[in-house]
Amino acid sequence: MTHSVSIPAWLLALLVVAATLLVLERLLLPSVRYFLRRRVNRVLDELNTRLRIKVQPFKLTKRQVLIDRLRFDPEVMAAVEQEAKESGTPRAVSSDRVRRYAQEIVPAFNAYLYFRFGYRLGRTVARFLYRVRVGFTDEESFARFDPRSTVVFVMNHRSNMDYVLVAYLAAASTALSYAVGEWARIWPLQTLIRSMGAYFVRRRSKNPLYRRVLERYVAMATASGVTQAVYPEGGLSRDGALRPPKLGLLDYMLRSFDPQGERDLVFVPVGLNYDRVLEDRTLLLDVPLEGMPRAAKPSSARAAWNTLSFVGRNLRQVVTNRWYRFGYACVNFGTPVSMREWLAGRRVDLRSLERRERFEHIGDLAEELMAGVGRVIPVVPVPLVAAVFVAAHEAGDGPLSSLEVKARVLRRMDRLSAAGAHVYVPRRDQDYAVSVGLRMLLLRHLIREQDGLHEAVPEELPVLRYYAHSIAHLEGSESGAGSADAPEAPEAVEDQHRSQSDQQ
């Protein structure tokens, strides 16, 4: 009874670790889970009293339950059977692939993390980088729809900041679920993104089994009322202009939509625009310049170095108090489109149509939604001023004085407003809006000033066109140039400027 027992040091260490894990599992972890569950429930109770669109039970379902539900969905199992017959792949192999696809796609939404951490982080980042504004919201039309409807925000894709910006601005009304590309599937970013309710999409995958699993998840989430945000363009705009819509996700949402069912499906057009897109020069590497070969993309190491240099340069400016935010970031929410009303107007039920005929209707819907997005894209200062310099260069005009720039921008503002565009005028001061645009372009050396005259830097014209393209569709011209930008006599410019100042 009193004899000592000698054991190796490694065995003692192993026993200590095992005992510690047992204590954690049996005593501490249940207490931590209980504490966290209480915090989450408290957050949900608070949110559901103030959110316009409630957090749906589907988003709160345990992730493993959703994965199993997706794996054993009748249509997914039928796809497994079909693949086994066509390719001779054993069912167990196909079923295992389905399990991996489901684990890759299904998010792990955490309400506490989304609204307490994600919202605050998004707000901090967005406000640090930009002056964030909501320019227009069609509240009257939105209020007409049943609050139980599934709401899908349809947006143009300008920057990866879109995810942060719209989630932050929409957090007062709902929690968004994004479709995120494979670029974000890196640790620990993918864990954070999943906890925010986003799901991953292999945009270029042609695998029919994967597509069936993705389709069924999107259909399940849509039928359960999950609020989503999608980019029909399928990726970032490379030249600043709107891209043609892709139909995949829209088809997944509508293929099994029941117009007479419990929930309506409502698409809300959302337009975003920036005075500065962080990725503008990188995106332009994919755009061939006229008469020049496409620029080679930098290596990963070079791209990382460029990013670190950009961050370091801005941090130095912050420390020396010479840093300016990247201008205005503005978001507009357009008129919602009800699928019940849209399908009733066409007298069709997409569930009964063959693929070709169904895609004809979905293509028409996508064009209509993108037109709605285009109409509500905000006109912010930098694109306005950039369009003036692009037009002046293409017209062969010489350098412009400050008065000439302001006069041309003001005429362009009037023309856009008359066409129904939403022109955001900061501080409701047109003169200040022009000054902001000029200052941003001068700071970035996209235009130059000499003896009070301004002109575009020729080497930077692709960047100026990139910003001008973001509003060109609102004027119906490729670059935003027009006869209204023709030069006037100095006396006329001065008279117009004095008239505008008197009105302000």
HELIX and SHEET records of a PDB file:
HELIX    1   1 ALA A    9  VAL A   23  1                                  15    
HELIX    2   2 LEU A   24  LEU A   28  3                                   5    
HELIX    3   3 LEU A   29  ARG A   50  1                                  22    
HELIX    4   4 PRO A   57  LEU A   60  1                                   4    
HELIX    5   5 ARG A   63  ARG A   71  1                                   9    
HELIX    6   6 PRO A   74  SER A   87  1                                  14    
HELIX    7   7 ARG A   91  ILE A  105  1                                  15    
HELIX    8   8 ALA A  111  TYR A  112  1                                   2    
HELIX    9   9 LEU A  113  GLY A  118  3                                   6    
HELIX   10  10 TYR A  119  LEU A  129  1                                  11    
HELIX   11  11 GLU A  139  PHE A  142  1                                   4    
HELIX   12  12 MET A  161  ALA A  170  1                                  10    
HELIX   13  13 GLU A  182  ALA A  184  5                                   3    
HELIX   14  14 LEU A  189  SER A  195  1                                   7    
HELIX   15  15 PRO A  208  ALA A  223  1                                  16    
HELIX   16  16 GLY A  248  LEU A  254  1                                   7    
HELIX   17  17 ASP A  280  LEU A  284  1                                   5    
HELIX   18  18 SER A  300  VAL A  319  1                                  20    
HELIX   19  19 MET A  339  ARG A  346  1                                   8    
HELIX   20  20 LEU A  350  SER A  352  5                                   3    
HELIX   21  21 ARG A  355  ARG A  375  1                                  21    
HELIX   22  22 PRO A  381  GLU A  394  1                                  14    
HELIX   23  23 SER A  402  ALA A  418  1                                  17    
HELIX   24  24 PRO A  426  ARG A  428  5                                   3    
HELIX   25  25 GLN A  430  LEU A  443  1                                  14    
HELIX   26  26 PRO A  458  GLU A  460  5                                   3    
HELIX   27  27 LEU A  461  ALA A  472  1                                  12    
HELIX   28  28 SER A  483  ASP A  485  5                                   3    
HELIX   29  29 PRO A  490  GLN A  503  1                                  14    
SHEET    1   A 7 ARG A 131  THR A 137  0                                        
SHEET    2   A 7 TYR A 328  PHE A 333  1                                        
SHEET    3   A 7 LEU A 265  TYR A 274 -1                                        
SHEET    4   A 7 THR A 150  MET A 155  1                                        
SHEET    5   A 7 GLN A 228  VAL A 230  1                                        
SHEET    6   A 7 SER A 177  VAL A 180  1                                        
SHEET    7   A 7 TYR A 199  PHE A 200  1                                        
SHEET    1   B 4 ARG A 131  THR A 137  0                                        
SHEET    2   B 4 TYR A 328  PHE A 333  1                                        
SHEET    3   B 4 LEU A 265  TYR A 274 -1                                        
SHEET    4   B 4 VAL A 337  SER A 338 -1                                        
SHEET    1   C 3 LEU A 400  SER A 401  0                                        
SHEET    2   C 3 LEU A 453  ALA A 456 -1                                        
SHEET    3   C 3 ILE A 447  GLN A 450 -1                                        
END                                                                             
